[in-house]
Amino acid sequence: MDEELFKRMQEAAERFRSGASDFEEILTPLGPAHLVRDESDPRGFRIDFVGGGSRHVVPVQRYPAAPRRPPGYPAPLPFLPDVACVVDTSAQSVTWPDPPDLPRALERLVAESLADGWSPAEEAARDAAVRHVLVKEGAERTVAVRETDDSVEIVLHERRVADAEEEG
């Protein structure tokens, strides 16, 4: 996404968050993008691309490293300053590749979660990569660290507790 298009999307997202808009249309290389108010989406809106007679929702949002939470970043999710991330609403996850200070980043994610009403789960993590398991109102939030030979990423994943029990 080029800088100008990203800026227009951020401005539209800000109008949604402030309540100034319920519908925005932005021309993109894929055709018109419609931002439509949707309270079920963590951002408060969904993005529909309409082109060639088809309509599809884009669930993945990439956010460049920024010192402050950028417009459109889902409010209920913790934010790591100066670390790029990918928010995937279909997988209900956020991935931060190569955070510069892994222990501090993990500490911040847990602190923000606790401040937002999440509590540490009594149950031990099922996956060795999972560093923290938190619960809130029938939901589970895991914070995992995935390592390869040349990179490290933090993955935050949320799911309903019923979904977790069905998989376990």
C-alpha positions as CSV (number, residue, x, y, z in Angstrom):
1,M,0.0,0.0,0.0
2,D,1.5,3.3,-1.0
3,E,1.9,6.1,1.6
4,E,-0.9,8.3,0.2
5,L,-3.4,5.5,0.2
6,F,-2.3,4.4,3.7
7,K,-2.8,8.0,4.9
8,R,-6.3,8.2,3.3
9,M,-7.2,4.9,5.0
10,Q,-6.0,6.2,8.3
11,E,-7.9,9.4,8.0
12,A,-11.1,7.5,7.1
13,A,-10.5,5.2,10.1
14,E,-10.1,8.2,12.4
15,R,-13.5,9.6,11.1
16,F,-15.1,6.2,12.1
17,R,-13.6,6.2,15.5
18,S,-14.7,9.8,16.2
19,G,-18.2,9.0,15.1
20,A,-18.1,11.5,12.2
21,S,-18.7,8.8,9.5
22,D,-20.5,5.5,9.0
23,F,-19.4,5.0,5.4
24,E,-16.3,6.0,3.4
25,E,-15.3,5.1,-0.1
26,I,-11.6,5.2,-1.1
27,L,-10.2,4.4,-4.6
28,T,-7.5,1.7,-4.4
29,P,-5.5,-0.2,-7.0
30,L,-8.0,-3.1,-6.4
31,G,-11.0,-0.9,-7.0
32,P,-13.1,1.1,-4.6
33,A,-12.8,0.2,-0.9
34,H,-15.8,0.8,1.2
35,L,-15.4,1.3,4.9
36,V,-18.7,0.4,6.5
37,R,-19.6,0.8,10.2
38,D,-19.6,-2.7,11.8
39,E,-19.6,-2.8,15.6
40,S,-18.8,-6.6,15.5
41,D,-15.4,-5.8,14.1
42,P,-12.8,-4.8,16.7
43,R,-12.0,-1.7,14.6
44,G,-15.7,-0.6,14.6
45,F,-15.8,-1.0,10.8
46,R,-15.1,-3.4,8.0
47,I,-13.3,-2.9,4.7
48,D,-15.1,-4.2,1.6
49,F,-13.4,-4.1,-1.8
50,V,-15.9,-3.8,-4.6
51,G,-14.7,-4.5,-8.0
52,G,-15.5,-6.6,-11.1
53,G,-18.9,-7.4,-9.7
54,S,-17.4,-9.1,-6.7
55,R,-17.2,-8.1,-3.1
56,H,-14.8,-9.4,-0.5
57,V,-13.6,-8.4,3.0
58,V,-9.9,-7.9,3.7
59,P,-9.2,-9.3,7.1
60,V,-5.5,-8.5,7.3
61,Q,-4.2,-5.1,8.2
62,R,-0.5,-4.2,8.2
63,Y,0.7,-1.4,10.5
64,P,4.2,0.1,10.1
65,A,6.2,0.8,13.2
66,A,4.9,4.0,14.9
67,P,5.5,5.7,18.2
68,R,1.8,5.9,19.0
69,R,-1.3,3.8,18.2
70,P,-2.1,4.6,14.5
71,P,-5.7,5.4,13.4
72,G,-7.6,2.2,12.7
73,Y,-5.5,0.1,15.0
74,P,-8.1,-2.1,16.8
75,A,-8.7,-0.5,20.2
76,P,-9.1,-3.6,22.3
77,L,-5.7,-5.0,21.2
78,P,-2.4,-4.1,22.9
79,F,0.0,-1.9,21.0
80,L,3.8,-2.1,20.8
81,P,5.4,1.3,20.0
82,D,7.9,1.3,17.2
83,V,7.2,-2.3,16.2
84,A,5.5,-3.1,12.9
85,C,2.6,-5.6,13.2
86,V,0.0,-7.6,11.2
87,V,-3.5,-7.8,12.5
88,D,-5.5,-10.7,11.1
89,T,-9.2,-10.4,12.1
90,S,-10.1,-13.8,10.6
91,A,-7.5,-15.5,12.8
92,Q,-8.1,-13.1,15.7
93,S,-4.4,-12.6,16.0
94,V,-1.7,-9.9,16.0
95,T,1.9,-10.7,14.9
96,W,4.9,-8.5,15.8
97,P,7.9,-9.7,13.8
98,D,11.4,-9.1,15.3
99,P,10.6,-6.9,18.3
100,P,13.8,-5.1,19.3
101,D,13.5,-5.9,23.0
102,L,11.6,-9.2,23.4
103,P,11.3,-9.3,27.3
104,R,10.1,-5.7,27.4
105,A,7.6,-6.3,24.6
106,L,6.1,-9.3,26.4
107,E,5.9,-7.4,29.6
108,R,4.1,-4.5,27.9
109,L,1.6,-6.8,26.2
110,V,0.7,-8.5,29.5
111,A,0.6,-5.2,31.3
112,E,-1.8,-3.7,28.7
113,S,-3.9,-6.8,28.8
114,L,-4.2,-6.7,32.6
115,A,-5.1,-3.0,32.5
116,D,-7.9,-3.9,30.1
117,G,-9.4,-6.4,32.5
118,W,-7.7,-9.7,31.4
119,S,-6.5,-12.0,34.2
120,P,-3.8,-14.6,34.2
121,A,-5.3,-18.1,33.5
122,E,-4.7,-20.7,36.2
123,E,-4.2,-23.4,33.5
124,A,-0.7,-23.9,32.2
125,A,0.1,-23.2,28.6
126,R,-0.5,-26.2,26.2
127,D,2.2,-25.1,23.7
128,A,5.8,-24.5,24.6
129,A,5.8,-21.3,22.6
130,V,3.0,-19.8,24.7
131,R,4.5,-17.5,27.3
132,H,1.2,-16.1,28.8
133,V,-2.4,-17.2,28.9
134,L,-5.0,-14.6,29.9
135,V,-8.8,-14.9,30.3
136,K,-11.6,-12.3,30.2
137,E,-15.4,-12.8,29.9
138,G,-15.4,-16.2,28.2
139,A,-12.4,-15.4,26.0
140,E,-8.8,-16.6,26.1
141,R,-5.8,-14.5,25.0
142,T,-2.4,-16.3,24.4
143,V,0.9,-14.5,23.9
144,A,3.4,-16.8,22.2
145,V,6.9,-16.4,20.9
146,R,7.8,-18.2,17.7
147,E,11.5,-18.5,16.8
148,T,13.2,-19.6,13.6
149,D,16.9,-19.6,12.8
150,D,16.9,-16.0,11.7
151,S,13.8,-14.3,13.3
152,V,11.6,-14.1,16.3
153,E,7.9,-13.0,16.4
154,I,5.4,-12.5,19.1
155,V,1.9,-13.8,18.2
156,L,-1.1,-12.7,20.3
157,H,-4.2,-14.8,19.6
158,E,-7.7,-14.5,21.0
159,R,-10.5,-17.1,21.0
160,R,-13.7,-17.9,22.9
161,V,-13.1,-20.3,25.7
162,A,-15.7,-22.7,24.1
163,D,-13.5,-22.8,21.0
164,A,-10.4,-23.6,23.1
165,E,-12.3,-26.4,24.8
166,E,-13.5,-27.9,21.5
167,E,-9.9,-27.9,20.2
168,G,-8.4,-29.4,23.4
